[in-house]
Amino acid sequence: MPQLNENFLKLEKNYLFINIAKKIKAYSDANPDADIIRMGIGDVTQPIAQCVIDAMKKGADEMAVKETFKGYEDSGAGYDFLKEAVSGYYSSFGVEIKPDEIRINDGAKCDCGNIVDIFGNDNVVLITDPAYPVYVDTNLMNGRRVIYADSNEQNSFAAMPDESVHADLIYLCSPNNPTGSVYTKDQLKEWISYAKKNNAIIIYDCAYEAFITEEDIPRSIFAVEGSRECAIEMCSLSKTAGFTGMRCGYTVIPDELTAKASDGSEVSISQLWGRRQGSKFNGVSYPVQCAAAAVFSEEGLKQTSENIKYYQQNAKVIASALDEMGIKYTGGKNSPYIWFKCPNNMSSWDFFDKLLSEANVVGTPGSGFGKNGEGWFRLTAFGDSERTKEAMERFKALKF
Ligand code: MLT
């Protein structure tokens, strides 16, 4: 009989968004006429830019012609044309990343979860709380010790390092999911200095960088000095260009990033990650990589920024409704997420139930992202604009 990895038995029975989907289904089965507005999971609703779809179609057509047909991509790390496009995108905001420091993947979630394969199970993992559940879950699955840095109202949901605590791996996310807060350059400098003192590696998730509106907020940790020796960065086209159903993202591991093996030798993290991917991942489909490269073309960036503006407008609608109701919130400005305090000191799940049953609006309970999320709630700006307005009208009409 196989032994189970019993670490899985210590996890919540379902992934957060599966739990929420089950609750919505139970409610809509019992109330088939309810007109439910979904502002829970951060999934996009606007169609992908036409020039991106045209590039994907062209890529698909090439697969039907003997001379241009593609099988496996040799390196598994992504086609050069896409890695060059990503590298060019970084240059556009002043960050120099070599194409060979980039590996193309099927979205940030997979790499965020899988990167732990290359690190030993005795590492101490530091995660800001609240956090995207993938960071915590994937480390608990391997039985690692997870410690938390509190993000709360006092620090505007931007946790900072505690010098008295040691960590080997550090997860940071900016713009943050779920709180919408962002790290400034100075704050990232502190994290980099903490990582260096501890010989730690930062796993930096910037999946929402395209939503940054403030000029001086870094779009990449590599915009901050010293980061190349201590950070891995993960980004995705899911939110930037509406790829939640297409699946494409990228991970950047600088050449300088190394860690010491137990025999004292210096090991390249990029080499180790490449080795892991070589055995466990066969790359992203050619047509999707063609589409992804088109996102970074002049026309692609222009067209995709229209969708981002659309969502930013939704964020304003949500924020101004909360302002009107006198509810405290963060996010919305540099992020598609708005994170607010549940009215009347309600618990996150009680408020979820009230919002669903009395307004037929779905959001995400803050406590699903960690203990500091209790009493807080997340709405996404990724919805349809009319439905977002309607949802906020229903919210304002609630009686407490
Ligand atoms: C979320 O709602 O937090 C998102 O779905 C995250 C993701 O893209 O997996």
Residues whose N, C-alpha, C, O or C-beta is under 5 A from the ligand:
A	BS01	MLT	G40 I41 G42 K109
